[in-house]
Amino acid sequence: MSLDFKPGAFNDFFRDETFREDFTYRNSPQNIRRFPFPFDRDDYMYSVNMEPHVPGRKGTAFEHILDVDEHYVAEMIDRAKVLADDPLRCQSLPHMTLAGWDLLELIMEAKARDYPHWFSLTKDGKRWHWVNRPLGIDHTFTFLDESTLPYGPFEYITRQTQGDFSLQDERDGTLWMDAGMVTSQADWSLDFDVGMNFHEWHAPVPLAHEKGVFDRALKFLMKLQHGSPVRRFNWTMTVNPLLDTAPETYPIWGPTKTTLTPENLGDKQHLRVELQSLYRLPRSNAIAFDIRCYLASFNEIVTVPKWARRLHRVVRDLPEELATYKGFIRNRPAMVEWLAKHDDGAPTSPGW
Ligand code: HEM
């Protein structure tokens, strides 16, 4: 068994695109149309915005519970590079191994069911045969026996799955972030947060605590049932299509915020959307949190006129505390000026 990436006969993926150095990442026109634009109105404020994570319309990012898109292989290569540079981006405390197996089962079953041309899972009792064709993996192992995998179950499966993941243990009336695979995060650190509880890791977020958002969100999550996952959106802004905006690498990417000009802004400035989904796991009773990151440049966004109008209004009117926390207060005036040219002032419909 090898985890080396073997180019196969799959043309569905942009294998060679990069999320670093020369930044060749782009969305195809089809992928722009399925971009999960996160705003359902012309303004934005934090809320407990959770809904059932049920399969959605064909051709959207919600068609399946785990979305595999054209960036799959390139994202997995980027993750492997981040982990080679900094192994602490994946951590699992000893009591989370069972939750790792739960997650492995969830992901393998979902991918084999929803993408049978790319993935297959065959079970003979506890002997499982997993095939991941895009990454060239063909592996037989024993479920719940770690010695039959090259990594722990959590690291093994999240090295093959787009999106960051954390696993939360439930105890003492709260959730504890006791495992994570975090290589495409919006400026937060797994190594700092691991072992913290729900209110502790959310401490830096402005305005939401006093609005009771986190008290209500935690109450909601404690009632999460196995088989009824939920989802929500989060979003921020990133200069360049950089997946790994970690505090650990801030000296590399932080200064790039000063490189925007009116000429390059449409290409360099990216809206970063997180489609977050939450699952109660069956054996461990842990909660898995999947943070799937989608990047689209402003040039890509404004190919959809109603998105262009709305993004302009949201960025323009966002409370200062949120623009500061999300790290784009410095560039907001330039972004608003650029986006204003794509806003004809027409009214928009709430709800889409
Ligand atoms: C931000 C984790 C669930 C709302 C964050 C951050 C982390 C995180 C690590 C970054 C904090 C920082 O700046 O260091 C998680 C995990 C969850 C979870 C592991 C599930 C177990 C939720 C839920 C809500 C929520 C259910 C619903 C209201 C927020 C908000 C922010 C945030 C509003 C600020 C995001 C921004 O403005 O970019 N979360 N979260 N989180 N979280 Fe959560």
Residues whose N, C-alpha, C, O or C-beta is under 5 A from the ligand:
A	BS01	HEM	Y46 S47 V48 N49 S166 Q168 D187 W188 W201 H202 P204 V205 A208 V213 A217 N234 W235 T236 F289
